[in-house]
Amino acid sequence: CDEGCRPADNQQCEESTGQCKCKPGYFQPAGVGGTCQPENECENGAVCDRNAICIDMTPGYTCICKDGWQGNGFICEKTLSPTVSPTTAVPTEAPIPILGSIPAPGTPDTSSPTGSPTGSP
């Protein structure tokens, strides 16, 4: 560029025209001179899901789903169940108490006074 663009003012040279222009994500408002200002896409038509918040970045923007919603920020769906952390106790059914044990066939029955094998007369 013949004019010499000012990177400190967020300008870059447009090779096809040889003129300085604002870098992507910046614009030159009227009355500011050569200084390019960051665009705020969140204020200027960013499209996030209605259950998301818009976060302006330079250049660009991102969308993040609000609490209780999940997705990529552009599409958010209601979270169906709360997340369980590893430290959260999850209730389970009470264990079934074992009232006695049944010996395997052919092993001595220690519950009988004679100690005879199970199934013997």
C-alpha positions, 0 to 999 in steps of 0.5 A: 500500500502506498499510504502505509497502513497502521497495524496499531490502528488495526489496519491492513493493506487490501492488495487488490485496491492498494488501500488500507482497510480494517482487519477482520472483526474491526470497523471504521466508524465515521468521524474517528479518522484512520483508527479501526474499532472492534466490532461487537457482534453481540450488539449487532445481530449475533445469532445465539439460541434464546437460552444462551449468552453471547460473548464478544471476541475480537474478531468474532463471538461465541455463544454459551448455553445458560445454566440448565441448558446444554448444546453448542450455544447456537442450539440449546436444549433443556438439561433432562437431569442434573449432573451427579458428581462423583462425591454425590451419594446415589441412593440404592436399594437396601441389600438383601439380608442373608439368613443362612447359607446353603452348603454346596452338594457333597460338603459337610453340613455344619448346621447339623449336630452329626456333621453328615454330608448334605443329602445323606440319610 
